Amino acid sequence: MAESMCRTLRDGSLEGEQAPTLTIRDTTASPFGFHVFSHVLSQLSSFILASKSQSRCIVIVAFSRSPSFYVDLLKRRGIDAKSSHKCIQILDCYSDPLGWKDQLMMSGNFTDVSYEVSLSLSCVCRNVKDLDKLYSLILELGKGLVGQGKDCFSVAIDSEDGS
């Protein structure tokens, strides 16, 4: 089942068609949603790097795990995300989702010593409540990778349902 989903995402859509979309959720009956998400993300990233996908790059929107987690995940699957920064970008909505850490650092009350991925691979979103800005950042990262032509990019969003 997962392989057919990966193939559908890899093949994309014809001109004028809607792009394929996949939502993966954890439930009490099936708590393996994140494992499936990780597998699909790894497969799609491999297809993109091998130029076997309609998409030319992927933007990972990290809400529930840090960008370094995704770099390590892809590395464990044989994908060097740091050297693939022209095909893989991470929008960091995990480290400072409401901008508090940034405000504390500016006031001098906080020193950020956390390890995160290099700035060439990651962009930080400091206000996830502003959906227009969030959407603009995703588009900016994707278009920065593929340019202004007709090339496509994929978006993978990890998130946790609050319910």
LINWO-V980641 format. One record per residue. RES is the residue in one small letter. SS is DSSP state (a for helix, b for strand, c for the rest). PHI is phi in degrees with one decimal (none if undefined). NEAR is the number of other C-alpha atoms within 8 Angstrom. Layout:
BEGIN
RES & SS & PHI & NEAR
RES & SS & PHI & NEAR
END
This chain:
BEGIN
m & c & none & 4
a & a & -63.2 & 7
e & a & -66.6 & 6
s & a & -68.5 & 7
m & a & -64.0 & 10
c & a & -62.1 & 11
r & a & -64.1 & 8
t & a & -63.4 & 9
l & a & -66.2 & 10
r & a & -63.5 & 13
d & a & -73.0 & 8
g & c & 70.4 & 11
s & c & -137.4 & 9
l & c & -82.6 & 5
e & c & -58.8 & 4
g & c & 91.3 & 4
e & c & -90.9 & 6
q & c & -75.1 & 5
a & c & -69.9 & 6
p & c & -66.2 & 8
t & c & -131.6 & 5
l & c & -135.9 & 5
t & c & -116.5 & 4
i & c & -119.1 & 8
r & c & -126.6 & 6
d & c & -81.7 & 9
t & c & -136.5 & 7
t & c & -62.2 & 5
a & c & -73.4 & 4
s & c & -140.4 & 7
p & c & -86.5 & 8
f & c & -107.4 & 7
g & a & -57.4 & 11
f & a & -68.4 & 10
h & a & -65.6 & 7
v & a & -65.9 & 10
f & a & -57.5 & 10
s & a & -61.5 & 9
h & a & -64.3 & 8
v & a & -63.2 & 11
l & a & -60.6 & 9
s & a & -63.3 & 10
q & a & -62.3 & 9
l & a & -63.1 & 12
s & a & -62.4 & 12
s & a & -61.9 & 9
f & a & -60.5 & 11
i & a & -65.4 & 16
l & a & -66.1 & 11
a & c & -88.8 & 7
s & c & 57.4 & 8
k & c & -105.9 & 8
s & c & -121.3 & 12
q & c & -63.9 & 12
s & b & -73.0 & 12
r & b & -98.7 & 14
c & b & -158.6 & 16
i & b & -137.4 & 15
v & b & -109.8 & 15
i & b & -98.2 & 12
v & b & -99.8 & 13
a & b & -95.9 & 15
f & c & -100.3 & 12
s & c & -98.1 & 8
r & c & -141.2 & 9
s & c & -74.4 & 12
p & a & -57.4 & 14
s & a & -64.3 & 9
f & a & -60.3 & 8
y & a & -70.1 & 9
v & a & -61.5 & 12
d & a & -66.2 & 8
l & a & -59.4 & 9
l & a & -65.7 & 12
k & a & -63.1 & 10
r & a & -63.8 & 7
r & c & -92.9 & 7
g & c & 88.0 & 6
i & c & -115.4 & 9
d & c & -89.9 & 9
a & c & -64.5 & 11
k & c & -65.3 & 8
s & c & -83.8 & 5
s & c & -104.6 & 9
h & c & -63.8 & 10
k & c & -85.2 & 7
c & c & -119.5 & 11
i & b & -128.9 & 13
q & b & -128.8 & 14
i & b & -121.3 & 12
l & b & -94.6 & 15
d & b & -85.3 & 14
c & c & -105.4 & 13
y & c & -97.2 & 11
s & c & -66.1 & 7
d & c & -149.3 & 13
p & c & -64.7 & 11
l & c & -114.1 & 8
g & c & 80.9 & 9
w & a & -68.8 & 8
k & a & -61.0 & 9
d & a & -62.5 & 9
q & a & -66.4 & 8
l & a & -66.4 & 10
m & a & -66.1 & 11
m & a & -67.9 & 7
s & a & -81.7 & 7
g & c & 86.5 & 7
n & c & -91.4 & 7
f & c & -151.7 & 8
t & c & -118.2 & 6
d & c & -85.8 & 6
v & c & -113.8 & 4
s & c & -70.9 & 4
y & c & -86.2 & 5
e & c & -136.4 & 7
v & c & -70.6 & 9
s & c & -64.5 & 7
l & c & -66.2 & 6
s & c & -71.4 & 5
l & c & -106.2 & 12
s & b & -130.4 & 12
c & b & -128.6 & 9
v & b & -98.8 & 9
c & c & -101.7 & 12
r & c & -100.5 & 10
n & c & -150.7 & 10
v & c & -73.3 & 10
k & c & -73.3 & 5
d & c & -86.0 & 7
l & a & -65.6 & 7
d & a & -63.4 & 6
k & a & -66.2 & 7
l & a & -60.8 & 11
y & a & -62.0 & 8
s & a & -62.8 & 8
l & a & -63.7 & 10
i & a & -61.8 & 12
l & a & -63.7 & 8
e & a & -61.4 & 8
l & a & -63.9 & 10
g & a & -64.3 & 14
k & a & -69.4 & 10
g & a & -65.4 & 7
l & a & -84.4 & 9
v & a & -98.3 & 12
g & c & 85.7 & 7
q & c & -96.1 & 6
g & c & -75.0 & 5
k & c & -93.1 & 4
d & c & -63.9 & 10
c & b & -102.9 & 9
f & b & -133.9 & 12
s & b & -99.4 & 10
v & b & -126.7 & 9
a & b & -118.3 & 9
i & b & -114.0 & 8
d & b & -95.7 & 11
s & c & -156.2 & 7
e & c & -114.9 & 6
d & c & -78.8 & 4
g & c & -73.4 & 3
s & c & -89.4 & 2
END
